[in-house]
Amino acid sequence: MSSRNKSISQRIRTAGSAELRSEIYNEWAKHWASNQMAIIARMDRARENKDWDQIAGNLAQLHALSVKMFSALPNVLSLLNDNGDL
């Protein structure tokens, strides 16, 4: 299984060093922000074009992304704390 298919928690648990864990945390947060901003940009373009179906589709994507990332967030914060990375 590639590292992209592993959960953030699995990747953190198997990381050997604090430096690698930090890279994983930062990559995860950057990926979240990038995906969220891309969806918002698509929603903005759809709004300008009054494409309500596209807006609805993007809103569903934003919801799915938010559910996924916010469900992982408590685990990430717990691992940060457990590993002394806070």
C-alpha positions, 0 to 999 in steps of 0.5 A: 500500500502506498503512503497516499493510500494510508490514513494520516494516523497510520503514516504518523505511527510508522514515521520514525523521527519527529522531523518526518512526522512534522513533514507528514503533518504539514503535508496533510494540512497543506493538502487539505487547504489546497483541496478546499481552496480548489473547490471554493475557486470552482464554486466561485467560477460556477457562481459567476456563470450562474451554474447552480448544478455545478455549485451544488456539486462543488458544495457536496465535494466540500462537504465530503472533504470537510467530513473526511478531514474533520473526522481525522483531526482528533486522531491527528491532534491526539498523535501530536500530543502523544508523540510530544510534537505539540 
